Amino acid sequence: MNQLLEELRAGLWAVWNRRWLALGIAWGVCLLGWLAVALIPNSYESETRIFVQLDDVLAEQIGIGANARERDIDRIRQTLASAVNLETVVRSTRIGDTVTNGTQMEAAIEQLSEDVQVVSEGENIFEITAQSGRSDLSDSENAELAQTIAQRMIDIFREENLGGARGEMADSIEFLNEQLAQREAELAAAEERRLAFEAANPDLIGGAQAIAQQLSATRAELRSVESDLGAAQAALAGLDGQLASTPRTIVVPGSGSPQSTLAQAEANLAAMRARGLTDEHPDVVAAQRTVSAMREQAQASGGAGGQLNPAYTSLQSMRVERQSNVMALQSRAAALRAEIASINASAAREPGAAAEAQRISRDYEVLREQYDSLLQDREELRLRGQVENERSAVQFEVVDPPTTPRSPAAPNRPLLIFGVLLLGIGAGTGTAFALSKLGSTFATAGQLERTFGLPVIGTITHTFTEAGRDLRRKRFKYFAAASSGLAVLCVILLGVEMFQRSTMA
């Protein structure tokens, strides 16, 4: 700790011993620095804030989501400070008064890109900052130019949202109309080719795939008809058997006819046998003779006197109906077999035509799908454009309009003036201390001992005469006056700067 204090005292003595050099360097650095600060032109900054509204229920219904609109706003924010927009600002302000060629325009745009900033604050607030510090303009003119630049950026922002969006929408719709017209002409030509081919080859409509589908459907229908035909034929056969076992006429007992008498005799014979009488029983034998005689008599009469059997008539009608159904199914099956043979013959006879039919059908379907898709896209885009134009899906308002700045935003001269003062004092002090290290003198006895490694017996104090002390006091006063002058000059410069700021405001 003692050694540190000793080094500090040695450093202060070294600087004090060369105080006039340090003061001179401080004056030189301060004067040059303050002159440089005075030559820096004032820069005036104008700020404005814009609130962007993204919520729109109707826009959400037609598919204009908040994310899509946020991307549009972000795109506008990124392109707002583009070279094209900045060139518009240059030409519409007094910056363009001195621009006469392309090189000067590029330089003006590059400088303006550094002076204009667009910053997003949160989700819906955009801050536009415009700065102007041209050396060929006065402070009031720079302040007015900064406000003008900020206002032009607002105008460009509005044009990008309204006019630009509407122009892009109109261009997109026009492009879709051109594409639709082209697709419509191609679709009409494909339709003509398809109709001409179908007229020339009616059996090859749809190509090989359609022929295969038609053949498969026809075969499936033939299988169904054959199944129905088999069922109908089986039903007809069963009905024929039932009809063969059904008598055409029936005998009604008590009518007096040979048939009715025969029926009565047979009934009596059956009743006797039912009672258990055998064939040898006299009554049974007599009844059998009676039945035989009556049967001969009925056969001799030719069966006349019987009535038409209603069951036989009904079965005959059903047989006619089922026979007609069988004949119809047989005709349909024959027609389907002929159609299958015709399809196979056509496919085998014209394989190239079948491939051509398939190609024409495929081209037509592709063009029709493209046309329908473009038509749907155009209607959706037209509806979206109407919503954006009439409902203004992206609405914004100026929260803080750009005002003419009253005080310069840069440079911060008070801070620079004070910083130059500290820099001058530091430069003078540092130079004096560095020169002391280059010399061969020692400020303290301890430094002498550490340097040579020998003990110091003692030191001699520097004494002054009365005249020397007077001269020393006079020089100290001169030094204090010069140092105070440097501080006073710094205060004066600060006062002048504050006065200028107050008069500007």
Beta strands, then each sheet from edge to edge (+ up, - down):
strand 1: 44-53
strand 2: 116-121
strand 3: 125-132
strand 4: 249-250
strand 5: 307-308
strand 6: 395-400
sheet 1: 2+ 3- 1+ 6-
sheet 2: 4+ 5-
end
